[in-house]
Amino acid sequence: MAWKRKYRCKACGYEAEVYEGRGLFRQQITPMLCPDCHIVQNIVVGGIIADVAPSYRSEASRLCLQCGSDHIRIWDMKTCPRCQGEMEDTGEKEFWT
């Protein structure tokens, strides 16, 4: 079982959705920061798909889904990717499978 949470930047209003827990197929969703296109995106890691596609076993060597950059890294869930302001949990929580 997993939950989707929303984060919002106090300074510029940028929003990002983050997943917690594991999905239906045992996958984990990791929020990744792309410093090139200034977004947070969710990368599928592990689960059944990793049994078939080894590149899904970790966050290593993954590319940005928007711009193709190889500079993505795990997001700290605190720093806004757009303005470097402070991100906060909005308290909005939604069930996700």
N, C-alpha and C positions, 0 to 999 in steps of 0.2 A: 504494500500500500504506500502511496506517495501523496505529497501535497505540493501545490503550486503556491508560491508566495510572491508578492509584488514589492519591489523596492523603488523608491523615488528619490531623486537628488533634491536636497533642500535648496540648492542654489539655482539650478537651471530647469528643474522639473523633469529631467530625463527619467524614464521608467524602464525597469527590467524585471522579467519574471524568472524566478529561480525554483527549481524542483528539489524536494527533499524526499528521501526514502528511495525505495526501489519500485520500478514499474512492474507491470503484469508479467513480463518476460525476464525478470530479475535484473534488468538493466538499471544503471545509475545514470543520472543526468548531471553533468558537471558544468557549472557556469564558467565560461571562458571569456577573457577580455581580449579584444583585438585592438592594439594600440594604433594600427594603421587606419582603420575605418571608424574607430572610436565607438564601438558597440560591445554589449555583452550578449553572448549567444550561448545556447545550451548544446552541449556535445554528448551524444550517447556513448556510454562506456560500459563494457562488460555485458553480462546477460547472455542470452541464447545467441545473439548476433555475433558475439566475440568467439563463439565456438566455430563459426563458419568463416568469419573475417577477422583474422588475428590483429589487424590494425585497430580494431575497436576495443582491444584489451586494456588500453591505457590512453591517457591524454597526450602522450609523447608523439611527436612527429605529425600532429594533426594540423589541418589548414583551416583558415577562416572560411566559413561557408558563404560569406558575402563577397570578400575581395580576393580570397585565395592566399592571403599572407601566411607565412610560416612563423610569424612572430607571436602567435596567440599564446596565452598563459592563463593559468587558473586565476579567476577573479577573486579578490579579497573580500568582496561583498560589502565594502565600506567606501571605496573611492569611485566617484563618477567617471566613466570613461570619456565623457565629453568635456567637462570643465574642471575635473579633479576635485570637485566639491564633495560634501559628505552625503552618502546614500543612507536612507533609513527604511526600515521595514514599515510598510503602510498598515500592517495588521490584516490585510486582505489575504485570506487563506482559502484555497479551493481544493477539493478532492480530485486526484488524478490517478488514472490507471495505466 
